[in-house]
Amino acid sequence: MYGWIWRKLPFGLPGKLTGSVLLVIVAVAILWFWVFPAVEPLLPFDDVQVSQTDGVVPAPSSPPPVSPSHR
């Protein structure tokens, strides 16, 4: 497929390089503005589970002390 596109682009090597760059830009624009927004609701990027919002990492909790009467 890429060979066919390369052969069909006009104006020699400069035209082929310019045409290739333009085709890539058009493909990226189509993905960025139409395809990605269309599939974004189907992706789980908003399913985030964060327990703290202040950025402080809690200290690890130690087990409760065992009293001698419970041994």
ABEGO torsion letter per residue (X at the ends): XAAAAAAABBGEAAAAAAAAAAAAAAAAAAAAAAAAAAAAAABAAABBBBABAAGBBBBBBBBBBBBAAAX
